[in-house]
């Protein structure tokens, strides 16, 4: 019998971690959202209302209006790969193939790309197109028809299955484990079920609750995942089985990606904290440029350490603390911002 290993917070693993997941846990996977359109209507889907059924393209949290913006976003996190998702990215398979070819050409053949799809009706010709473009790993969210896997394993790439751990699907998920073991599937990813702004009503109606001390995780999902791992450990010999917790996504994937981006975009006066937030001081003023000139002249502050942005002045925490002591008439704050393109303050407090 193989070992069930604890990895990354409370995630678990039998065998080897999928290559795509390895880069995700390093924060080095570009999340490429190809479209919000999807023909399925899974009640547990976590896609937000802003993205659901919308023909939007996002690179991480950034709305991407060109190929150049996608490449730029990949480089801002020093990406080692990309995960293509949606909606259903293969509803626009030509665009998806274009993005795969674009990233392979710009970032190199070693740039690892995986794709997540719900399509069970893929033809061998469509699979051949994805493989030919350079896709390294394809992950299927299997529901009713599982035969598409038999077509996919004919190609020399990693074929996986990825599904949420819905507690009421326990018996079906046991059958899925056996199917994956006997069908040439390399790995099975079991994702902790999560709440989102769009699925909260459906989950609540079914009696699900938020897990203690977890902002999004569904209570009971992890317990079922552990039972499934035990079942897999008894009934499989070669299938890699990975349980990915909500905490792993939030702490390892998202936070590490934010840290990578923050360190690339931060100004000389900004610092990056342990959660990937950009921290700095700000001064609110009616005439920020006039105030800035007076501050620079009076305290001989280097221009690279203080500047006007919009209707406020930005500077370092240390300079802001010094000014708060000496300029009692100024409104001075310390703020934390998300290190994303369309940023916003997540926290602020007066100095």
C-alpha positions as CSV (number, residue, x, y, z in Angstrom):
1,X,0.0,0.0,0.0
2,X,1.3,3.5,-0.9
3,X,1.6,6.4,1.5
4,X,-0.9,9.3,1.9
5,X,1.4,12.3,2.3
6,X,0.4,15.6,3.9
7,X,1.6,18.5,1.7
8,X,1.0,22.3,1.6
9,X,-1.2,23.2,4.6
10,X,-3.8,20.4,4.8
11,X,-3.6,19.1,1.3
12,X,-2.9,15.4,0.7
13,X,-1.1,13.3,-2.0
14,X,-0.8,9.7,-3.1
15,X,2.1,9.4,-5.6
16,X,3.4,12.4,-7.5
17,X,2.1,15.9,-7.6
18,X,0.8,16.9,-11.1
19,X,3.3,19.1,-12.9
20,X,0.8,21.9,-13.3
21,X,0.0,21.8,-9.6
22,X,3.7,22.0,-8.8
23,X,4.0,25.4,-10.5
24,X,0.7,26.6,-9.0
25,X,2.0,26.0,-5.5
26,X,5.1,28.0,-6.4
27,X,2.9,30.9,-7.5
28,X,4.5,30.7,-10.9
29,X,1.4,29.8,-13.0
30,X,-0.3,32.4,-15.1
31,X,-4.1,31.9,-14.7
32,X,-5.4,32.5,-18.2
33,X,-9.2,32.8,-18.2
34,X,-10.2,32.4,-21.9
35,X,-14.0,33.0,-21.6
36,X,-16.8,32.9,-19.1
37,X,-19.1,31.2,-21.5
38,X,-20.1,27.6,-20.6
39,X,-22.8,25.3,-21.7
40,X,-23.0,23.6,-18.3
41,X,-24.7,25.1,-15.3
42,X,-23.0,23.3,-12.4
43,X,-24.7,24.4,-9.1
44,X,-21.4,24.4,-7.3
45,X,-19.5,26.5,-9.9
46,X,-17.4,29.3,-8.2
47,X,-17.1,31.6,-11.2
48,X,-18.2,35.1,-10.2
49,X,-21.2,36.9,-11.7
50,X,-18.8,39.4,-13.4
51,X,-17.3,36.6,-15.4
52,X,-20.1,34.0,-15.8
53,X,-21.2,33.7,-19.4
54,X,-19.2,36.8,-20.3
55,X,-16.7,36.7,-23.3
56,X,-13.9,38.1,-21.2
57,X,-10.2,37.2,-21.2
58,X,-8.2,37.6,-18.0
59,X,-4.6,37.0,-17.3
60,X,-4.6,36.5,-13.5
61,X,-6.8,39.3,-12.2
62,X,-6.1,41.5,-15.2
63,X,-8.5,42.1,-18.1
64,X,-6.4,41.2,-21.1
65,X,-7.2,43.1,-24.3
66,X,-4.2,42.0,-26.3
67,X,-1.6,39.2,-26.7
68,X,1.0,41.7,-25.4
69,X,-0.9,42.2,-22.1
70,X,-1.0,38.4,-21.6
71,X,2.7,38.1,-22.1
72,X,3.4,41.1,-19.9
73,X,1.4,39.6,-17.1
74,X,3.2,36.3,-17.4
75,X,6.5,38.1,-17.0
76,X,5.4,40.2,-14.1
77,X,5.1,37.0,-12.1
78,X,8.1,35.3,-13.7
79,X,5.7,32.6,-14.8
80,X,7.0,29.1,-15.4
81,X,3.7,28.0,-16.9
82,X,0.1,28.8,-17.5
83,X,-3.2,27.2,-16.5
84,X,-6.0,27.8,-19.0
85,X,-9.5,27.9,-17.7
86,X,-13.0,29.4,-17.9
87,X,-16.0,29.1,-18.2
88,X,-15.3,26.6,-20.9
89,X,-12.1,27.5,-22.8
90,X,-12.8,24.9,-25.5
91,X,-16.0,26.6,-26.6
92,X,-13.5,28.9,-28.3
93,X,-10.9,26.3,-29.2
94,X,-9.2,28.4,-31.9
95,X,-8.5,31.2,-29.5
96,X,-7.3,28.7,-26.9
97,X,-4.9,27.1,-29.4
98,X,-3.7,30.6,-30.3
99,X,-2.9,31.4,-26.7
100,X,-1.0,28.1,-26.2
101,X,1.1,28.8,-29.3
102,X,1.6,32.4,-28.3
103,X,2.9,31.5,-24.8
104,X,5.1,28.6,-26.1
105,X,6.6,31.0,-28.7
106,X,7.2,33.9,-26.3
107,X,8.2,32.0,-23.2
108,X,9.8,28.9,-24.6
109,X,8.9,25.3,-25.1
110,X,9.7,24.5,-21.5
111,X,6.9,26.9,-20.4
112,X,4.3,24.4,-18.9
113,X,0.7,24.8,-20.0
114,X,-2.2,22.9,-18.6
115,X,-5.9,23.2,-19.5
116,X,-9.1,22.5,-17.6
117,X,-12.2,21.5,-19.5
118,X,-15.7,20.2,-19.0
119,X,-16.2,19.2,-22.6
120,X,-16.9,15.5,-23.0
121,X,-17.6,15.8,-26.7
122,X,-14.1,16.6,-27.9
123,X,-13.1,15.0,-31.1
124,X,-9.8,13.4,-31.8
125,X,-9.2,16.2,-34.3
126,X,-9.7,18.8,-31.7
127,X,-7.5,17.0,-29.2
128,X,-4.8,16.7,-31.9
129,X,-5.0,20.5,-32.5
130,X,-4.4,21.1,-28.8
131,X,-1.6,18.6,-28.6
132,X,0.0,20.0,-31.7
133,X,-0.1,23.5,-30.3
134,X,2.0,22.4,-27.4
135,X,-0.4,21.7,-24.6
136,X,1.4,19.7,-21.9
137,X,-1.4,18.6,-19.6
138,X,-5.2,18.3,-20.1
139,X,-7.6,18.0,-17.1
140,X,-11.2,16.9,-17.5
141,X,-14.0,17.8,-15.2
142,X,-16.0,14.6,-15.9
143,X,-19.7,14.4,-15.3
144,X,-21.9,12.0,-17.3
145,X,-19.8,10.9,-20.2
146,X,-16.3,9.7,-19.3
147,X,-15.3,8.2,-22.7
148,X,-13.4,11.4,-23.8
149,X,-10.5,10.3,-21.6
150,X,-10.0,7.2,-23.8
151,X,-9.4,9.5,-26.8
152,X,-7.1,11.9,-24.8
153,X,-4.7,9.2,-23.5
154,X,-3.7,8.3,-27.0
155,X,-1.5,11.5,-27.1
156,X,1.8,12.0,-25.4
157,X,0.8,14.4,-22.7
158,X,-0.4,14.2,-19.1
159,X,-4.1,13.4,-18.8
160,X,-5.8,14.1,-15.6
161,X,-9.3,14.4,-14.0
162,X,-10.1,17.3,-11.7
163,X,-13.4,17.5,-9.8
164,X,-14.7,19.2,-6.6
165,X,-15.4,17.0,-3.6
166,X,-19.1,17.3,-3.3
167,X,-20.0,15.2,-0.2
168,X,-23.2,13.9,-1.7
169,X,-21.2,12.5,-4.7
170,X,-19.1,10.2,-2.5
171,X,-20.2,6.9,-4.2
172,X,-19.8,8.3,-7.7
173,X,-16.3,9.6,-6.8
174,X,-15.2,6.1,-5.7
175,X,-16.3,4.8,-9.1
176,X,-14.4,7.7,-10.7
177,X,-11.2,6.7,-8.9
178,X,-11.4,3.1,-10.3
179,X,-12.2,4.5,-13.8
180,X,-9.1,6.7,-13.7
181,X,-6.9,3.9,-12.5
182,X,-8.0,1.6,-15.3
183,X,-8.1,4.2,-18.1
184,X,-4.6,5.5,-18.3
185,X,-5.3,8.7,-16.4
186,X,-2.1,10.0,-14.8
187,X,-3.7,11.9,-11.9
188,X,-6.9,12.7,-10.2
189,X,-7.3,16.1,-8.5
190,X,-9.9,16.3,-5.8
191,X,-10.6,20.0,-5.0
192,X,-12.2,21.1,-1.7
193,X,-15.7,22.4,-2.4
194,X,-15.9,26.2,-1.9
195,X,-18.4,28.9,-1.5
196,X,-18.5,31.9,-3.9
197,X,-20.8,34.9,-4.4
198,X,-22.6,33.1,-7.2
199,X,-23.0,29.6,-5.7
200,X,-23.7,30.5,-2.0
201,X,-27.5,30.3,-2.5
202,X,-27.3,26.8,-4.0
203,X,-25.0,25.5,-1.4
204,X,-27.0,27.0,1.5
205,X,-30.2,25.4,0.1
206,X,-28.5,22.0,0.2
207,X,-27.6,22.6,3.8
208,X,-23.9,23.2,3.4
209,X,-22.1,25.5,5.8
210,X,-18.8,27.3,5.9
211,X,-15.9,25.4,7.4
212,X,-14.6,26.8,10.8
213,X,-11.7,29.3,10.3
214,X,-11.9,29.1,6.5
215,X,-13.4,32.0,4.5
216,X,-14.5,29.9,1.5
217,X,-14.3,26.2,2.3
218,X,-17.4,24.0,2.7
219,X,-17.7,22.1,5.9
220,X,-17.6,18.3,5.3
221,X,-15.8,18.4,1.9
222,X,-12.4,17.7,3.4
223,X,-13.6,14.8,5.5
224,X,-15.0,13.1,2.3
225,X,-11.8,13.8,0.5
226,X,-9.8,12.0,3.2
227,X,-12.1,9.0,2.9
228,X,-11.6,9.0,-0.9
229,X,-7.8,9.1,-0.5
230,X,-8.0,6.1,1.8
231,X,-10.2,4.3,-0.8
232,X,-7.8,5.2,-3.5
233,X,-4.8,4.0,-1.5
234,X,-6.5,0.6,-1.1
235,X,-7.8,0.2,-4.7
236,X,-5.2,1.8,-6.9
237,X,-1.5,1.1,-7.8
238,X,-0.4,3.7,-10.2
239,X,-2.9,6.6,-10.2
240,X,-1.6,9.8,-8.6
241,X,-4.3,11.3,-6.3
242,X,-4.1,14.8,-5.1
243,X,-6.5,16.5,-2.6
244,X,-6.2,20.3,-3.0
245,X,-7.6,22.3,-0.1
246,X,-9.0,25.8,-0.3
247,X,-6.2,26.8,2.1
248,X,-3.6,25.6,-0.4
249,X,-5.1,27.8,-3.1
250,X,-5.2,30.8,-0.9
251,X,-1.9,30.5,0.9
252,X,0.4,28.9,-1.6
253,X,-1.0,29.6,-5.1
254,X,-2.5,33.0,-4.7
255,X,-0.3,34.6,-2.1
256,X,2.9,33.4,-3.7
257,X,1.7,34.7,-7.1
258,X,0.9,38.1,-5.5
259,X,4.4,38.2,-3.9
260,X,6.0,37.6,-7.2
261,X,4.0,40.3,-8.9
262,X,4.4,42.8,-6.1
263,X,8.2,42.5,-6.1
264,X,8.2,43.3,-9.8
265,X,5.9,46.3,-9.8
266,X,6.6,48.0,-6.4
267,X,8.1,51.5,-6.4
268,X,11.2,52.4,-4.4
269,X,9.1,53.7,-1.5
270,X,6.8,50.6,-1.3
271,X,7.4,47.3,0.5
272,X,5.9,43.9,0.1
273,X,4.5,42.2,3.2
274,X,4.3,38.4,3.9
275,X,0.9,38.2,2.3
276,X,1.9,39.8,-1.0
277,X,0.2,43.2,-0.2
278,X,2.0,46.4,-1.2
279,X,2.4,48.6,1.9
280,X,3.1,52.4,1.8
281,X,2.1,55.7,3.3
282,X,-0.3,58.2,1.7
283,X,-1.1,61.8,2.3
284,X,-4.5,63.2,1.3
285,X,-4.5,66.8,0.2
286,X,-6.7,69.3,-1.8
287,X,-3.6,70.4,-3.8
288,X,-1.3,67.4,-3.7
289,X,1.3,68.8,-6.1
290,X,1.8,72.0,-4.0
291,X,2.0,70.0,-0.8
292,X,4.5,67.7,-2.4
293,X,6.8,70.5,-3.4
294,X,6.7,72.0,0.1
295,X,7.5,68.6,1.7
296,X,10.4,67.8,-0.7
297,X,11.9,71.3,-0.1
298,X,11.4,71.3,3.6
299,X,12.6,67.8,4.4
300,X,14.9,67.2,1.5
301,X,13.3,64.0,0.5
302,X,14.5,62.2,-2.7
303,X,11.9,62.4,-5.5
304,X,12.0,58.7,-6.0
305,X,10.7,58.2,-2.5
306,X,7.6,60.4,-2.8
307,X,5.2,61.2,-5.6
308,X,1.7,62.4,-6.5
309,X,-0.7,59.7,-7.8
310,X,-4.2,60.9,-8.6
311,X,-5.5,63.1,-5.8
312,X,-3.0,61.9,-3.1
313,X,0.7,61.7,-2.3
314,X,2.4,58.3,-1.9
315,X,5.6,57.7,0.0
316,X,7.3,55.2,2.3
317,X,6.0,54.1,5.7
318,X,9.0,55.7,7.4
319,X,8.6,59.0,5.7
320,X,4.9,59.0,6.4
321,X,5.5,58.3,10.1
322,X,8.0,61.1,10.2
323,X,5.6,63.6,8.5
324,X,2.7,62.5,10.8
325,X,4.8,63.6,13.8
326,X,5.8,66.9,12.3
327,X,2.9,68.0,10.1
328,X,-0.2,67.7,12.3
329,X,-2.4,69.4,9.8
330,X,-1.9,66.7,7.1
331,X,-4.1,63.6,6.8
332,X,-1.6,60.8,6.7
333,X,-2.3,57.0,6.5
334,X,-0.6,53.7,6.1
335,X,-2.3,51.5,3.5
336,X,-2.1,48.0,2.1
337,X,-3.0,47.4,-1.6
338,X,-3.5,44.4,-3.8
339,X,-0.6,43.9,-6.2
340,X,-2.9,43.7,-9.3
341,X,-3.6,45.8,-12.3
342,X,-6.9,47.2,-11.0
343,X,-5.8,47.5,-7.4
344,X,-7.7,48.6,-4.4
345,X,-6.9,49.2,-0.7
346,X,-7.5,46.2,1.5
347,X,-6.6,48.0,4.7
348,X,-5.8,51.5,5.9
349,X,-5.2,53.2,9.3
350,X,-4.3,56.8,10.2
351,X,-0.8,57.7,11.4
